[in-house]
Amino acid sequence: MLSGPVSKPEALRDRTKKFAMRVIRLFQHLPRSTEAQVLGKQLLRAATSAGANYRAAGRARSKAEFVAKIGIVEADETIFWLECLMESGIVKPDLLRDLQPKPTS
C-alpha cells in the first residue's frame, strides 16, 4: 500500500509523541534519589503534555482557536527540566544531547 507524503502537522504530531516516548525511557533510567525523581517527574509531565496539547490544538476549528491552544505547549518548560538534570550532574550532558533543541543559525 502506497502512502502519500506526510503533512507538516502529522510529522510534528509524530515527532512530539516520539519525543515523549524518549523522555519516558529516560525517566525509567534516572537514579532513585529524591532530586532525580522530582526533576524527572517534572520533565515527564512537561514532555508528555507538549505532545498531547499539540494534538489537541490540531483539532481546532479555526486559526484563532489553534493559536490559543498551541500557546499551552510546554516546550520551554521541558527544556528547562532537561537543563536542570544536566547542570545538576544527575544526567550526563551526552545522554541528553538528542533531546535538546538544535541550535538555529
Contacts in CASP RR format, 6 or more apart in sequence:
PFRMAT RR
TARGET T0000
AUTHOR 0000-0000-0000
METHOD contacts of the structure
MODEL  1
MLSGPVSKPEALRDRTKKFAMRVIRLFQHLPRSTEAQVLGKQLLRAATSA
GANYRAAGRARSKAEFVAKIGIVEADETIFWLECLMESGIVKPDLLRDLQ
PKPTS
6 14 0 8 1.000
9 58 0 8 1.000
12 54 0 8 1.000
13 51 0 8 1.000
13 54 0 8 1.000
13 55 0 8 1.000
13 58 0 8 1.000
16 50 0 8 1.000
16 51 0 8 1.000
16 54 0 8 1.000
16 55 0 8 1.000
17 51 0 8 1.000
19 47 0 8 1.000
19 50 0 8 1.000
19 51 0 8 1.000
19 99 0 8 1.000
20 47 0 8 1.000
20 48 0 8 1.000
20 50 0 8 1.000
20 51 0 8 1.000
22 98 0 8 1.000
22 99 0 8 1.000
23 43 0 8 1.000
23 44 0 8 1.000
23 47 0 8 1.000
23 48 0 8 1.000
23 78 0 8 1.000
23 99 0 8 1.000
24 44 0 8 1.000
24 48 0 8 1.000
26 43 0 8 1.000
26 91 0 8 1.000
26 95 0 8 1.000
26 96 0 8 1.000
26 99 0 8 1.000
27 40 0 8 1.000
27 41 0 8 1.000
27 43 0 8 1.000
27 44 0 8 1.000
30 36 0 8 1.000
30 37 0 8 1.000
30 40 0 8 1.000
30 85 0 8 1.000
30 90 0 8 1.000
30 91 0 8 1.000
31 90 0 8 1.000
33 90 0 8 1.000
35 88 0 8 1.000
35 90 0 8 1.000
36 85 0 8 1.000
36 90 0 8 1.000
39 81 0 8 1.000
39 84 0 8 1.000
39 85 0 8 1.000
39 88 0 8 1.000
39 90 0 8 1.000
40 81 0 8 1.000
40 85 0 8 1.000
42 77 0 8 1.000
42 81 0 8 1.000
43 78 0 8 1.000
43 81 0 8 1.000
43 82 0 8 1.000
43 85 0 8 1.000
45 74 0 8 1.000
46 74 0 8 1.000
46 77 0 8 1.000
46 78 0 8 1.000
46 80 0 8 1.000
46 81 0 8 1.000
47 74 0 8 1.000
47 78 0 8 1.000
49 73 0 8 1.000
49 74 0 8 1.000
50 73 0 8 1.000
50 74 0 8 1.000
50 75 0 8 1.000
50 78 0 8 1.000
51 73 0 8 1.000
53 69 0 8 1.000
53 70 0 8 1.000
53 71 0 8 1.000
53 72 0 8 1.000
53 73 0 8 1.000
53 74 0 8 1.000
54 70 0 8 1.000
54 73 0 8 1.000
56 69 0 8 1.000
57 66 0 8 1.000
57 69 0 8 1.000
57 70 0 8 1.000
57 71 0 8 1.000
57 72 0 8 1.000
57 73 0 8 1.000
58 66 0 8 1.000
58 69 0 8 1.000
60 66 0 8 1.000
60 68 0 8 1.000
60 69 0 8 1.000
79 100 0 8 1.000
79 101 0 8 1.000
82 96 0 8 1.000
82 99 0 8 1.000
82 100 0 8 1.000
85 91 0 8 1.000
85 96 0 8 1.000
86 92 0 8 1.000
86 93 0 8 1.000
86 96 0 8 1.000
END
